[in-house]
Amino acid sequence: MKYSLVILRYGEIALKSKYVRKKFENILIKNIKFALNNEKIENKIEKERGRIYIYTSKVEPTCNVLKRIIGIVNFSPAVKTDSKIESLSKTSIDFSKKYLKKDISFALRVTRTGNQPYNSQFIKEKIGNDIVNKYGSKVDLTNPDFKLYIEIRSDSSYIFNKKILGVGGMPVGSQDKVLCIIKDKFSILASWYLLKRGCGLVFLVKKDFDLKLLKSFLKKWYIKDDIIFFNESKDFYKKINDLTSKKDCKAIITDFYNLNEENIQEIKQYKKEIKVPTLHPLIFMNENELNEKIKEIGL
């Protein structure tokens, strides 16, 4: 059975007030649209509380994009049907055809919201029996070869067999902007941690830095660039203060790591000269840890 949509799930956004949740959902959808349109993937997006639905004919390429959008906890390529028992049974049997046979075990994972004339346990028993009768497969609730998820939400239902992990975090642009000073690959890694917290970034880039590295990072994670170049000079701190004011940045990010006496003194100088808070997300990491993380984010 061919997938017809992708279901997205988010984490921290769900804990916000109704107004804030709606605002952050819209930011996440805007970011998804930007990424999909950038890859020329046609899409239609709908949402309800706790879920975002992407309808597209290019489900697999869409999933590849969603793995790189900050703010998504996990997602599932799925098929949609209504919430009538007959529809649920038929769609579940058709969906399972590709995966089940007599020597393959399975389990159903059913969730339900809304007012239906049945409960989740009834659906498990009813559809489980229908699948056993159709394919002769055995039920194994502990360690099944195949898991079939049925998510019933009011009048619509969604059937899928996997949950693909996303990046997590908060949608980029949902928090204040910060200024990131880019001198090397560790600076880019430092910016990653603020991106995951939802901050918009302005990049202050040293003129002799390999800009291709930063550009490839931004392209990979679908981040819009806002890049300014600088040379280290006597008025460096003044330039930072001017930029944070002009760009409305609420903090700056540095790439100090492996804390020692030398960078402690430099941190003190930043705190003395800079008018906004300075953030040091790498400060307690050693170089081995940093290099492992750099590989993870594709630098």
N, C-alpha and C positions, 0 to 999 in steps of 0.2 A: 504493500500500500504506500502510495506516494505522500510524503509530508506536504502539508499545505501552509504551515505557519511555524513560527518559533515563539515559545513562551519565555519571557524574561522575568527573573525574580531579583529583587534588590533587598538590602538588609537594613542599614541604619535609617534610611528614609522613612521606613514604615513606623518608626518610633516618634516621628515628629508630629506636631499639631496638624490639623487638617489643612490650614492655610499654607504652612511651611512645606508639608508633604506634597501638596499639589504643585507648589513652586518648584521644588526639587525634581519631581517627576517630569515636569515640562522641560527643565534643563537637561535631564538625562535623555529625553526623547529628542531634543534639539541636537545633542551630541551624536546620538545614534543616526539621525537623519543626515547630519553632516558627513559621517563616516561612510554610510551606505551610498549616498549620492556621489561621494568622492570616488567610490569604486564602481559607479554606474550600475548599481543594483536597484531596480525598481522595487518599491515597497509601499505598503499601507500600514500605518501604525494606529492601534487602538489601545486604550488602557482602562483598567478598573483597579480598585484598591488592591495593592500588593502584586499586581501583574501588569505587564506590558506585552501586547501581542503584535508581532510583525508578520504580516501576510506578504508572501513573495513566492515567485516561481523558482527563485535561486536560493534554496534553503541552505545547501552546503556552503557556498561562498558567503552567505550571510552569517553563518556560524563562525567562520574563520575571522570575519570582521569583529563579531561580538566578543571574541576572546581578548580583544585589545581595546575595549572601551571601559574606562574606569567608572565604577558605580554599579556594575552588574555582578551579583553574587553567583548565580548560575542560570542556565537556560536549557531549553529542551526543544528539539524539533518535534513537531506533533501533528496529529490530525484532529479535526474538530467534528463533533456530531452534536445532536441534542441530548437531553437528559432523560429521555424515555428509556425504559428498561430494554425494550426490543432493539433500539438503536445502539445502545451501549453494548449489548451482547454481540450483535452482528459486526459492529466496527472492531470490537476487541478480538473476535475470532479472525476477521480478515487481516487485522494488523499482525496477529501472532503467526500467521501462516508461514511467513518467511523464517521464523525462528524456532518453531516447535515441531517436534515429532515424538514418537513413542518413548525414546530413551532420553529425552531432554526434560528436566524438571523446571517448574516455574512457580512464581508467587505473584499475587496481586497486591498492589499498594494503592489503596483507595482513600481519597480525601473528598470532603463534600461541604459546600456552603449553600445556603438557600433552603427553601421549603419544598422538599420532594416527598412523595408518598412512600418512602423507603429510607432505610439508614445504610450506613457504609457496610456494616456486617452483612446485610442482606445482599448487597451488590457483590461482595467478595464470594459469598457462597453460590449465588445464582450464576455469575459469569465464570467462576472457577469450575463449576460443574459442567457448564456448556463447553468450555475449552477442553476439559478432560474427555467428554463424550465425542468431541470432534477430532482430537488429535491423539488421544490415548496417553497424554503426558501425565506425569505425576506431580503433585503439589509438594513443594519443599519450602516451608516458610523461613527456614534458618539459613540455608545456603543454596539457593536456587541457581540453575544455569541461566535463567531468563527472568527478568522482572518486568511486569507490565504495570505501568502507572495509569490510573484513571482519576482524573481531577474533575469533579463535578462542581460547577459554579452556576447556581440558579438554573436557567433554561438551557445552558450550553455545557458541553463536556469536552475534555481534551484527553487524548490517549497518546502515550509516548513510552519509550523504554529506556531513556537515559537522562541524566542531569549532568551537563557539561559545566565544569567550574569556570567562573569568570575571574576578573581581577579583584573584584570587591572594591571597597572604599566608597567615597562620596563623589557624585558627578562633578567633573571639572567645571568650574565657574559657579558652583553653589556657595563658595566661601570668598572671602576677600582676596584681592590680588597681593602678591608678594614679589619682590625683586630678587632674582637669582643671579649671583655673580659667577660667570662661567669662565674658568681658567683651564680645566682639564676634564677628563671623563668622570672623575669623582664629583665634580660640581654638578654634572648632569644627573648623577645618581642622587645627589642631595635634593635636586629639584623634583625627582620622582616621588619622594616621600611626601612632599607638599601637594603634588598633583593628586596623590591618592587620598588626601584629606579634602579635596575639592577646590583647592586654591587655583585661581588664574595666575599665570606667571608672566612676568616681564623679564627678559634675559639680557643681562649686561655682560657682553662677551669681549674678552681680551682680543685685541686685533690680530695677534699671531696664532690664535686658536684655530684648529681645523674645523671650519664651519660645517663641512660635510657630515661630521659625526653628530653634531647637534641636529642638523636638518633631517638626517635619517631617523634619529630618535623621535623627533616630533611627527614625522610621517608615519612611523610604525604605530604610534599611539594616538594618531588623529588629533594632535594638538595644534591649534593655530599659533603661528609664531608672532612674537612681538620682540624684535631683536634690536639692541643698541650696542654699538662698539665703543671700546674705551682703551686708553693707554694708562698704565699706572703712573701717577705723577703726584706732585705735592697737593694738588686740589682734588685728589681722588675721593676723599670723604665728602667734600662739598658737592661733588657731582652726584654722589649717591643720595645725599639729602635732597638735592634739587630734583632728581629723578623720582624719588619716592613721593615727593609732593606733587609733581606734575602728573605722574601716572596713578596717583591715589593708591600707592602700595602701603600696606599696613605693617610690613616687616621685610627684612632681607634674609636671604639664606646664604650660608657659607658652607665650604666643604672641609672644614677642619675635622681631622680624625686622629685616632691613636694619640690621645691627649698627652702633651708634654709641656715643658716649661716655655719653650719658644712660642707655641701657638696659644698658650694661656695668656702670654703678654699681648699677642696680637688680638685675641678676643677682647681683652681689657680695653685695648685701643679702639676697637669697633664700638664697644659699649659707651666709651667716653665721647666719641666723635659723631656717632649716628643717632639721629633723633627718634627713629622707630626701633622696635625690638629686633634683635638679631637672633636667628634660629640656627642651630647646629645639629641637624639630624644624624650626622655620621660620627659624632664626637666620641662615642665609646666603642667604635668598631675598629678592628685592625685591618691591615691591607688584604689579608687572605679572605676575610669575610666580605670586604668590599668587592674584591674581584669576582667572588662567587655571585654576589647580588648583581653585579654589572652584566654577567652572562645571562642571568635570569631575565633581565629587562631588554636584552637584545642589543647591547652596546658592543 
